[in-house]
Amino acid sequence: MTEKNEDRARESLEIHEEDHSKLDLRGTFTMVLFLGALMFVSWFGAFMLFLGRM
Amino acid sequence: MSRNIHPDNLFSLNNRVDSKDGRLVLANMIWVIFALFIGGAAGLLQTLVRSGMFELPFGIGYYQLLTLHGVILALVLTFFFIMGFQIAALSKTAGALNRTERRLGWIGFWLMSAGTLVAAVMIATNEASVLYTFYAPLQAHAFYYIALAVIIVGTWCSVAGQLMRYIRWKREFRGHKTPLLSYMASINNVMWLVCTIGVAASVIFQYIPWSLGLTDRINVSLSRTLFWMFGHALVYFWLLPAYMAWYAVLPKVLGTEGFSDSLARLSFVLFLFFSIPVGIHHQLTEPGIDAFWKGLQVVLTFAVIVPSLMTAFSLFAVFETHGRQMGATGLLDWFKKLPWKDARFVLPFLGMLFFIPGGIGGIINASGQMNQLVHNTIWVVGHFHITVGAPVILTYFGIMMFLLPHITGTRITKQLNNMGLYLGYTWTFGMGLMSAAMHFAGLRGAPRRSTYSEYGGAGIADEWITYQILQAVGGTFLFVAIIIAVLLFIQLMTGPKTNVPEEFPVAPMMDQNAPVTKWLENWRLLIIITVFLVLIAYTVPITQMFTENIPGAHGYKLW
């Protein structure tokens, strides 16, 4: 184990706790809403196809 | 050498996969590379045949090739990869395996190898062209079923060794959170043990006596139901190792922390609960199962959306947090800050993109009415290619990028990293083209599990041919990607050794030091709930298959 590697190992032991409530997750919220909308639209599209073929 | 890693020391870079464990992991990974090449070649030939422009030489049958493709990719490649990766994850995060645990891993490896070889001989001699689902009343040679049973028993041995390794850590550090990757591997292993009981019983008590001529008929409904009790959980067995990497490895590749340890564990527990009692959604068009039980299993299937979206949320949150740490300020500009030149990130990320349409398609498949629109069409083939064939396999490739050099003591050079990027983009293009063509052809009624046919000049079959040619083009790109992958993996294993081998990245979570959520580590409770849900979903339908005098079927060999 080189000295440099030992430093990296020590560094990796330091865990910086993040407070979830302080994170800026606007983009995550937007992306999750987008995914939900995409799921709904796709499902509805296939459902219309089903109704059309009944 | 086989000591447990102390809870305060879980993320030390000094923690490495033990060298003896590494040999076992490597043995499994060599099978993966071999299976990828053979299965990929078989897949290419299938797409060429279906394009109508190629005929198989030497009397090779289309269904023989299809069986080979399914068995070697869906079972052999995945089983060896999962066993190898999970052993590596346990060795890295809980500590080296002891002699008994490792021996179980090797016994499992050799049983799986023996089973694979016997199954391969049966397929090669055209005695088992029954596809990987081996639906009765198609009847293969008894050795094929015996070989499949041996492969499953092999996985059980390896899983037993892994669970013993996990329990040893848990016993020494009672009251501590178990290492996340070890916990996740154990969830996957427990799910595997529960879900394979049915199919093992079916193979031993139905298929083997029937194929040996000891029984004249087989209860087809029962055999299919027991297969799908295993078959759908199999999908999650493939997927959870990819999720392990998404939750615990990718944040470290980004140089940040995972979003939440508790969320990750809860998500895996929900997968454990809802992966098995849902197999009947594959049988929605089949007779012999009451609509109520089909409906119940559809509802349970949809429950899997919850952990899937928890995972999506968690990943977006990690990406955004990383991007903001790197200076992003806008709504979505954190995407630009992701490491787009690091193959360890790009390969799984491309897989995640496929998972969006894959998940949506899954919802359509499992919806009772819409299943009738796509059932037994090539849409379904497109669906499982953009689930197992993209998110799962691209993440496996991403894992192999660091795992192979980590074990063999080499580094990912710039050239090898670039090969990984080419692999990802070529695979994405090929799979995108092939599976999109399969989806569209399926919506137009093109059947699955069928060789090229003009269907007597029927007009509708003409509509499919363009899509079939596109599938062949996509399949060709995929095979080019496979050649890149094989060359890359060989170089990753055989490159020059260095003093500082590649890291096996494992990230701490933002809530790493939060107290343990006791019920998530209460395995007795988790197993009881899992078994309870399976009993609720399956007791009545299976009982009815015994009590309603369903006539059995003779075996058929139609090839």
Chai-1 contact restraints between the chains, C-beta under 6 A:
chainA,res_idxA,chainB,res_idxB,connection_type,confidence,min_distance_angstrom,max_distance_angstrom,comment,restraint_id
A,N5,B,V500,contact,1.0,0.0,6.0,A-B,restraint_1
A,R8,B,L13,contact,1.0,0.0,6.0,A-B,restraint_2
A,A9,B,S12,contact,1.0,0.0,6.0,A-B,restraint_3
A,A9,B,L13,contact,1.0,0.0,6.0,A-B,restraint_4
A,A9,B,N14,contact,1.0,0.0,6.0,A-B,restraint_5
A,S12,B,F11,contact,1.0,0.0,6.0,A-B,restraint_6
A,S12,B,L13,contact,1.0,0.0,6.0,A-B,restraint_7
A,L13,B,S12,contact,1.0,0.0,6.0,A-B,restraint_8
A,I15,B,P508,contact,1.0,0.0,6.0,A-B,restraint_9
A,I15,B,Q512,contact,1.0,0.0,6.0,A-B,restraint_10
A,E18,B,M510,contact,1.0,0.0,6.0,A-B,restraint_11
A,L23,B,T321,contact,1.0,0.0,6.0,A-B,restraint_12
A,D24,B,R324,contact,1.0,0.0,6.0,A-B,restraint_13
A,L25,B,A317,contact,1.0,0.0,6.0,A-B,restraint_14
A,L25,B,E320,contact,1.0,0.0,6.0,A-B,restraint_15
A,R26,B,L331,contact,1.0,0.0,6.0,A-B,restraint_16
A,G27,B,E320,contact,1.0,0.0,6.0,A-B,restraint_17
A,G27,B,L331,contact,1.0,0.0,6.0,A-B,restraint_18
A,G27,B,L332,contact,1.0,0.0,6.0,A-B,restraint_19
A,G27,B,W334,contact,1.0,0.0,6.0,A-B,restraint_20
A,T28,B,F316,contact,1.0,0.0,6.0,A-B,restraint_21
A,T28,B,A317,contact,1.0,0.0,6.0,A-B,restraint_22
A,T28,B,E320,contact,1.0,0.0,6.0,A-B,restraint_23
A,M31,B,F316,contact,1.0,0.0,6.0,A-B,restraint_24
A,V32,B,F313,contact,1.0,0.0,6.0,A-B,restraint_25
A,M39,B,I360,contact,1.0,0.0,6.0,A-B,restraint_26
A,S42,B,I360,contact,1.0,0.0,6.0,A-B,restraint_27
A,W43,B,I363,contact,1.0,0.0,6.0,A-B,restraint_28
A,A46,B,I364,contact,1.0,0.0,6.0,A-B,restraint_29
A,A46,B,M370,contact,1.0,0.0,6.0,A-B,restraint_30
A,F50,B,Q369,contact,1.0,0.0,6.0,A-B,restraint_31
A,F50,B,M370,contact,1.0,0.0,6.0,A-B,restraint_32
A,F50,B,L373,contact,1.0,0.0,6.0,A-B,restraint_33
